[in-house]
Amino acid sequence: MLVSMKKNGAILALFAFACTSVVAITHTVTKDRIAEQEQTQLLKIINQLLPENGHDNNIFQSCKLMTNEALLGTSEPQRIFTATKNNEPVGYAIEGIAPKGYSGNIKLVVGVDTVGKVTGVRILGHNETPGLGDKVEYRKSNWLDDFVDQTLTKENAHTWAVTKDGGDFDSFTGATITPRAVVSSVKDILTFYQSDQFSELQSAPSCWSKS
């Protein structure tokens, strides 16, 4: 009886170890595959903001990390990608968070050229209401195109708001909170771009630095 119990216990332990190993291996493989897919998708988005024919560097490897909770919307470091041509900067893709979305944070990335003109805006993640707030997604509406070629100056800063708040940016029918959050965040990211902190980008840590 005792021998049989030990034998069954050993079989169960071996089975549990095998299952744990399979789960661990599957997790590792899946994690790497998901990370690769996310990288491919992000690179595709960045190349929409900073077209490939306009730069000659590996833009994904140019990633730097900077933190500014007030202007980038979070205390977590945000990624900044630099596009260069002949070793000279031609544009940047700056990630940030719009913390006042209707259903929480809205993660976005803003393309900016070297004179501070917006080359494009894309939403990387959100939980906004389907059919209303999700119109910030580029595949669902062209509302984000309103940011293209816009600049932020002292003179026009007051226009960086939705029309309901006296600004120049339209909101969605039945959904003002979401576009308001995005407009405010893009404005903050442009303010960050113009700040003294941004001038220190080259000395910022790389996204790929080993801790």
Protein Blocks (a to p, Z undefined) as FASTA:
>chain_A
ZZmmmmmmmmmmmmmmmmmmmmmmmmmmmmmmmmmmmmmmmmmmmmmmmgfklpcbdfkl
mpccdddfklnopabdcddddddeehiafbdcdddddfkbfnbcadddddddfkopafbd
cdfbdcbdehilmmmpmklocklmmmgopacdfklmmmnccfknopabdcdehiaklmmm
mmmmmmmmmmmmmpmklmmmmmpccfkbcZZ
